[in-house]
Amino acid sequence: MDPSFWNARYSAADYVYGTAPNGFLVDCAAHIPSGPVLCLGEGEGRNAVFLAGRGHAVTAVDQSEVGLAKARRLAAERGVSLATVVTDISDYAIAPGAWAAVVSIFFHLPPALRRRVHQQAAAGLQSGGVIILEAYTPAQIRFRTGGPVDSPELLMALSDLQEDFAGLELRIGRELEREVREGANHRGHGAVVQVLARKP
């Protein structure tokens, strides 16, 4: 949760997690209705740029100004535009009823803050809007191929997310193992949770 850590990580010329979008997000993108999309913990912008390319007005939120500068650069290279907000997520108010989708890809938070942010994200959806989330589960500690494995309280189980998103229709909710190939820092066999949840 330290912006200096993430600014240092994103200061490399290369994109730490690559420039291709997350595969689960790609699989779920057709479920997003027309309208604006909020990307939480968006870092260098790979997912936001993909969604902007699909015609969404995208707002990317992250605490790293370096990461979001790279996101804007990637967007310019791809011929799309993004709105970016540099802020600590604990200080960011998700507008209620405003979003066609809220996207959270490998955005790991302390449990109390995670619950609050996820509940705000659910309340932030328009009717028919969706939450798309992928994160590492506690089983990732065995693999150590990415994620906050030295801070296991930041990892997420499906049961946690079912509580966080109570009131939404869970279209996809699963824990699985898969090969993660996303830049240099997410590479190898991993244990993940994937959620696609819709607001009635």
Legacy VTK file of the C-alpha trace (Angstrom):
# vtk DataFile Version 3.0
C-alpha trace
ASCII
DATASET POLYDATA
POINTS 200 float
0.000 0.000 0.000
3.077 2.220 -0.320
3.073 4.434 -3.438
6.878 4.710 -3.367
7.112 0.913 -3.728
4.850 0.928 -6.772
6.458 4.007 -8.301
9.811 2.237 -8.073
8.394 -0.966 -9.543
6.780 0.845 -12.462
9.826 3.030 -13.163
11.288 0.354 -15.459
11.011 1.067 -19.162
9.188 -2.223 -19.730
5.635 -2.834 -18.614
5.975 -4.949 -15.476
2.766 -6.927 -16.099
2.873 -6.584 -19.880
0.632 -4.610 -22.193
-1.866 -7.374 -23.047
-5.086 -7.434 -21.024
-5.827 -10.047 -18.402
-7.302 -13.162 -19.995
-10.281 -13.457 -17.665
-11.181 -9.840 -18.351
-11.036 -10.526 -22.092
-13.342 -13.519 -21.640
-15.843 -11.433 -19.642
-15.710 -8.175 -21.607
-18.781 -8.979 -23.701
-20.843 -9.034 -20.483
-20.147 -5.350 -19.831
-23.078 -3.186 -20.948
-22.404 0.085 -22.730
-21.292 2.767 -20.341
-18.357 3.921 -18.243
-15.934 1.500 -16.611
-13.886 1.937 -13.445
-10.565 0.055 -13.171
-9.221 -0.209 -9.622
-5.512 -0.629 -8.898
-4.924 -0.279 -12.627
-1.170 0.281 -12.551
0.292 0.608 -16.037
-3.039 0.477 -17.840
-3.143 -2.755 -19.829
-6.737 -3.567 -18.865
-8.043 -0.010 -19.039
-6.587 0.471 -22.517
-8.188 -2.760 -23.704
-11.595 -1.636 -22.435
-11.201 1.837 -23.922
-10.506 0.108 -27.228
-13.900 -1.561 -26.891
-15.552 1.844 -26.719
-15.933 2.352 -22.984
-15.155 5.600 -21.193
-12.604 4.282 -18.711
-11.380 5.748 -15.446
-8.191 4.153 -14.112
-7.443 4.564 -10.405
-4.090 3.807 -8.803
-1.817 5.212 -6.113
1.196 5.191 -8.458
1.623 8.317 -10.564
4.406 6.533 -12.461
2.150 3.629 -13.328
-0.684 5.839 -14.529
1.721 7.943 -16.615
2.643 4.718 -18.413
-1.070 3.923 -18.743
-1.660 7.239 -20.501
1.322 6.589 -22.755
0.019 3.130 -23.676
-3.410 4.605 -24.371
-1.896 7.219 -26.686
0.053 4.521 -28.515
-3.176 2.560 -29.020
-5.185 5.607 -30.086
-7.554 5.672 -27.120
-7.987 7.946 -24.112
-8.284 7.313 -20.382
-9.197 9.322 -17.343
-6.668 8.640 -14.595
-6.912 9.321 -10.859
-3.839 9.119 -8.632
-5.074 8.371 -5.120
-4.925 5.939 -2.254
-7.941 3.681 -2.696
-8.914 4.277 0.933
-9.497 7.925 0.010
-11.388 7.273 -3.239
-15.185 7.466 -3.213
-16.814 5.215 -5.808
-19.849 7.078 -7.098
-23.044 5.057 -6.496
-24.992 3.816 -9.496
-22.469 5.290 -11.925
-20.607 2.426 -13.587
-21.337 -0.192 -16.225
-18.466 -2.217 -14.769
-15.914 -2.134 -12.004
-12.747 -4.100 -12.769
-10.288 -5.402 -10.172
-7.426 -7.493 -11.525
-4.851 -8.716 -8.986
-5.675 -5.779 -6.723
-4.998 -7.122 -3.236
-6.050 -5.118 -0.180
-6.115 -5.648 3.600
-9.329 -7.469 4.543
-11.249 -4.592 6.143
-10.395 -2.202 3.322
-11.090 -4.894 0.715
-14.593 -5.422 2.087
-15.306 -1.701 2.115
-14.006 -1.139 -1.413
-15.853 -4.156 -2.788
-19.119 -3.102 -1.169
-18.688 0.394 -2.595
-17.928 -1.147 -5.993
-21.142 -3.174 -5.871
-23.121 -0.068 -4.917
-21.349 1.810 -7.705
-22.813 -0.366 -10.451
-25.673 0.699 -12.670
-28.502 -1.795 -12.976
-27.143 -4.583 -15.173
-23.565 -3.559 -14.482
-20.889 -6.102 -13.600
-17.880 -6.581 -11.394
-14.986 -8.469 -12.978
-12.311 -9.649 -10.551
-9.347 -11.961 -10.585
-6.970 -12.329 -7.640
-4.657 -14.833 -6.039
-6.031 -17.191 -3.382
-4.272 -18.429 -0.229
-3.216 -21.509 -2.197
-0.855 -19.225 -4.152
1.559 -19.412 -1.217
2.558 -22.864 -2.512
3.477 -21.549 -5.948
5.008 -18.115 -5.273
4.729 -17.124 -8.940
3.215 -13.706 -8.202
1.052 -11.848 -5.747
1.537 -10.871 -2.104
2.509 -14.341 -0.881
4.493 -12.884 2.043
1.319 -11.109 3.229
-1.244 -13.923 3.133
-3.968 -11.744 4.645
-4.092 -9.924 1.276
-5.007 -13.080 -0.647
-8.680 -13.758 -1.417
-10.907 -16.802 -1.154
-14.157 -17.167 -3.068
-16.072 -17.301 0.220
-14.709 -13.834 1.091
-15.856 -12.424 -2.225
-19.308 -13.993 -1.979
-19.753 -12.050 1.262
-18.290 -8.844 -0.204
-20.643 -8.967 -3.197
-23.773 -10.183 -1.451
-26.801 -8.932 -3.365
-25.183 -9.333 -6.775
-25.875 -12.241 -9.127
-22.767 -14.408 -9.218
-22.449 -15.398 -12.881
-18.944 -16.835 -12.392
-17.417 -17.630 -9.028
-14.587 -20.139 -8.970
-11.196 -20.948 -7.544
-8.800 -22.678 -9.898
-5.185 -23.176 -10.837
-3.969 -21.779 -14.135
-0.850 -20.682 -15.977
-0.464 -16.920 -15.551
1.591 -15.177 -18.242
1.363 -11.461 -17.588
4.684 -9.683 -17.888
7.695 -10.540 -15.754
5.999 -10.478 -12.353
3.008 -12.775 -12.964
4.552 -15.789 -14.624
3.930 -19.442 -13.895
1.427 -21.795 -12.348
-0.867 -19.940 -9.966
-3.939 -20.328 -7.776
-6.587 -17.724 -8.531
-10.169 -16.768 -7.813
-12.322 -15.389 -10.631
-15.608 -13.540 -10.214
-18.138 -12.119 -12.637
-21.016 -10.625 -10.648
-23.988 -8.673 -12.016
-26.224 -6.113 -10.357
-29.881 -6.978 -10.967
LINES 1 201
200 0 1 2 3 4 5 6 7 8 9 10 11 12 13 14 15 16 17 18 19 20 21 22 23 24 25 26 27 28 29 30 31 32 33 34 35 36 37 38 39 40 41 42 43 44 45 46 47 48 49 50 51 52 53 54 55 56 57 58 59 60 61 62 63 64 65 66 67 68 69 70 71 72 73 74 75 76 77 78 79 80 81 82 83 84 85 86 87 88 89 90 91 92 93 94 95 96 97 98 99 100 101 102 103 104 105 106 107 108 109 110 111 112 113 114 115 116 117 118 119 120 121 122 123 124 125 126 127 128 129 130 131 132 133 134 135 136 137 138 139 140 141 142 143 144 145 146 147 148 149 150 151 152 153 154 155 156 157 158 159 160 161 162 163 164 165 166 167 168 169 170 171 172 173 174 175 176 177 178 179 180 181 182 183 184 185 186 187 188 189 190 191 192 193 194 195 196 197 198 199
